[in-house]
């Protein structure tokens, strides 16, 4: 029998997953090369392009992957770790560009990631649970 905690966990996990996937899809729709160009322009003189350029090309794939994994509840622990690492990188970049409101918003995402990690045993509605045979 599923508990209200498992239902709440699933709703929060899926919502975060849909957000990540939507942001990733948006970058694909923009065109990965176009998105990478915008990132390069924004960080010129702030970070070495040898770091910025690859990040601009990898980010859409990473966001989509994390989003799909979280939405499905597949490899949830790994997906949450990747989501946290993405948020560290994105928050660092926004802090460098002086975008304080975005930094504050990113901290909300980090808090949701923390809550999902903290309550991982409530991940009942997930492919992980099916893989474990429960």
N, C-alpha and C positions, 0 to 999 in steps of 0.2 A: 504494500500500500504506500502510495506517495504522500509525502507530508507537504504542508503549506510551505515549509522552508525549501524543499526541493523545487516546488513550483516557482517560488520567488527567485531562487537561484537561477533557474532556467530562463526566466524572463530577463533578469539582469545580464546574464551571459549572452543571450541571443541579441539583446539590444546593443551591447558593446560590439558584438561580432558584426551586426548589420552596419553599425557606424564605420568600423574599420573597412569593411568590404565596400561600402558606398564611397568612402574617400578614395580607396584604391581604384575603383571603377571610374570615378570622376577623372582621375589622372590618366587612365587609359583613353578615355573619351577625348581628353584634351590633346592626346598624342604624347607618348612618353618622351620623345625628343623635345617637343615644345615645353613640356613640364620641366625637363632637365635644364633647358635653356633659361627658363624663368628663375629656377633655383640658382643657377650659376650667376645670373645677373644680380640677384638679391644678395649673394654672399661674396661678390667680387671685393677684394681688399679686406674681407673679414676672416676668411678661412682659405687655406690653400685649395686650389681647384682640383688637385689630385685627390682630395677627400670629397669635395662637393659634387663633382661630376658623377662618380660612381653612385653616390648616395641618391642623386636625382633619378638615375635609371633603375636602381634597386627598390626604392621606396614604394612605387605602385604595386610591384609584385609582393613585397613584404606585407603591405597593408591588406591586399586581397587575400593572401594566404592566411594571415592571422584572423581576418574576418570570417573566412569560410570555416576554419578550424573551430573558432569560438562558437559560431552559429550552430554547427553540427555537434559541438561538444566532443570533438575528436582530438586526442592528444592535448587536452585542455591545459594541463600543467605547463607543457612546453609552449603552447600558444600564449598563455599568460606571461611567461618569461619573455618571449619575443615581443609581446605587446609592451611590457615594461621597458625593455631595451629601446624599442622604437620611441616610446614617450620620453626617455632620457635624451635621446638624440634630437628629437623634435623640440623639446623644451629648451635644450641648450641653444639650438639654432634661433629660436624665437627670442631668447634672452639676449643673444648677440645682436639681434636686429632691433632690440628695444621695444618689442611688442608685448608689454606687460599684461594686457588683457588676455592675450592668447596663452601666455605662460600660466596665468591663473586658471584659465579653462583647462589647460593640459593637466594641472594638478588635480582637477576633478576626475579626469580619466584615470590618473594614477591611483587615486583613492578607490575608484571602482575596481581597478585591477587588484589592489590590496584586499578589498572585501571578498572578491571572487577567490583569491588564493587562500585567504583565511578560512573560508567556508567551503573549501573544495570537496569535503566529504558529503556535501549536499548536492553534488552534481549528478542527481538521479536521472533526469531526463536528458540523456546524452548517449552518443555512440560509444563513449568510453565505458559506460555502465554496461551496455550490450556486449562489448568486447570482453568485459570481465565476467560475463555470464550471470549478472545479477539483474 
